[in-house]
Amino acid sequence: MSSIGKSGETVQIADLAKDRMDTYRVPPIPFMRKARPYLILAPALLLTIGILIPFFISIYYSFTNYSFKYKDYSFVGLENWTLMLKDPSFWHSVWVTGQYAIFSTGAEMLLGIGVALLLNQETRLAKALRMVLIFPLMIAPVIATLIWQLMTNNSVGVIAHFLRSVGIDNFVWGADPKTAMFSVVLIDVWVYTPFVIVLVLAGLRSLPKAPFESAMVDGGSAWFTFKTLTLPMIKPLLVIALLFRTMISLQEFSIIFALTRGGPGDTLMSLSLTAYNEAFTYKELGTALPYMLILWIFVYIVSHYMIRYWSRAQKNASGS
Amino acid sequence: MGNTNPFSKLLKNAALLLYALFALFPLFWMILISFKHDREMFNTVFLFHPTLENYKVLFSSNEYIGYFLNNVYVSVGAVLVSIVVGVPAAYALARFDFKGKENLAFTFLSFRFAPELLVILPLFLIYQKIGLYDTYFGLIWVYQLISLPFIIWILRGYFEDISPEVEHAGRVDGYSWWRVFLKIIMPLIKPGLVAAALLSFIFVWNNFTFALLLAGQGVITTTVASLKYISSDTVHYGQMAAAVTISALPEVILALLIQKHLVRGLSMGAVKG
């Protein structure tokens, strides 16, 4: 669209020029000029097409009975898909994936906003903690799982030691179906809450001072100020944090895998864990792929809408 | 906000300390027991005779050093490749108006959200066919999914911050486009480039799933190796803690180096902190 507008302008100018001197001609836009952005982008595109091709291949294989056990495979149409949708364990894994995402993202958002508000004070403690509190985010989730496993280890763990000293000695974390979800969400919260803190804190620190001063003069309560001033102003940041946390927690694999491998039983068999099991334990690629494709479709749609919502929220926040 | 009630101040500090304890104590404890001898592991909690034994054992076997170096090779390799192809791409997305620009940019971003296993399952097959399974290059390539979106999206923002006038001025002075890019533009985005590179390095370094499933015995990284410690029964807890400490240390140092750019980086340039 814009290029049409531009060339139209050029023609107009050229017409004006033509009136003055007949010899002037509009030079055509050189091919190289038009192709330049694509040429510059080409290496990145080629590299990623290399990764996109497998994506399309995986759509194709989801309609076959491809297995790592046999050389031959045949086209089975929608069978993998219909079998998956009829399988109660699929709906269980959807439930587990949703629970994990909602619990961990919810806890991280609430905790992150709270801690960011506390860090946004000009006290010595807040200043000292601002930097060091992001450390857990830099630790690999699988390493974080290892750390928590060590801490809750019955023979050497400091948390196990502490729980015993207050009389709790039957808390088994990931090994009990009742506490397995709590355990993995706890590790997720430990690793990723700093992500929310960093973003929200940046938002809080960039807020203009004036509206808050006048709110204070007017005698608005802290909660009222937060609800009507702070929250709408940091909304774009909250949406970004929510977007990243939701998308990544929906596909979290390493924490669950490292702690319980989806167990005990099928307690923590999320979509990713189930796909892993189908492909690498049962060696059935064809049945594993629909699990991931359906997750990807969902993630793609949600992220698309959230990015749109975010750009609108950002316009609103900067406009008012 | 302007509440000066001493009681609420105390409460706020207490809440903050409580979170700090939750966030930092595991790291502190991990470092602590990495200096604890296996002899004292079971009968002491905080008070013990510190020893470097665990680190000595760890580094006396080539095994761990190998894992660590593998991590260094694939992470550095992945980030370098991303810089080479990502910097021009970010520049093109920032400077030029062309068809499908936003869709392209969104495609790069969506890699960050693509479920890891969706990528791994077909790649597992293809990698084995074309001989990339369990190779450095195979991992470096797939890590582009992590590092390239960072480089492109963060740097796009930095490029957009530079006024095109700066470039025009350089061109008017008779410099070629390349010289303008290298001598004027690159120095201006250098802080952003360093931050984006280090941040993507951290996330590649931390990756577990790709390394677990697309590499076998040849290229074991520290994250994958840590799983061995978890599942084995006769554990040397001290060595385990030392291994964790060493693999976590580079990232914490890098994070401290780029703290000013962290917000912008973590939000992939969406937030100009």
Interface residues (C-beta under 8 A of the other chain):
Chain A: S2 S3 K34 R36 P37 Y38 I40 L41 P43 A44 L45 L47 T48 G50 I51 P54 F55 I57 S58 Y61 L111 G114 V115 L118 L119 Q121 T123 L125 A126 L129 M131 V132 L133 I134 F135 P136 L137 M138 I139 A140 P141 V142 I143 A144 T145 L146 I147 W148 Q149 L150 M151 N153 S155 V156 V158 H161 W190 T193 P194 F195 V198 L199 A202 G203 S206 F212 M216 A222 T225 P236 L237 I240 F244 M247 I248 L250 Q251 F253 S254 F257 A258 L271 S272 A275 Y276 A279 F280 L285 A288 L289 M292 L293 L295 W296 V299 Y300 S303 H304 I307 W310
Chain B: M1 G2 N3 K9 K12 N13 A15 L16 L17 Y19 A20 F22 A23 L24 P26 L27 W29 M30 I33 M41 F42 V45 V81 V84 V85 G86 P88 A89 Y91 A92 L93 R95 F96 D97 F98 K101 L104 F106 T107 F108 L109 S110 F111 R112 F113 A114 P115 E116 L117 L118 V119 L121 P122 L123 F124 L125 I126 W141 V142 Q144 L145 L148 I152 I202 W205 N206 N207 F208 T209 L213 T223 S226 L227 Y229 I230 Y237 M240 A241 V244 S247 A248 E251 V252 L254 A255 L256 Q259 L262 V263 L266 S267 A270 V271 G273
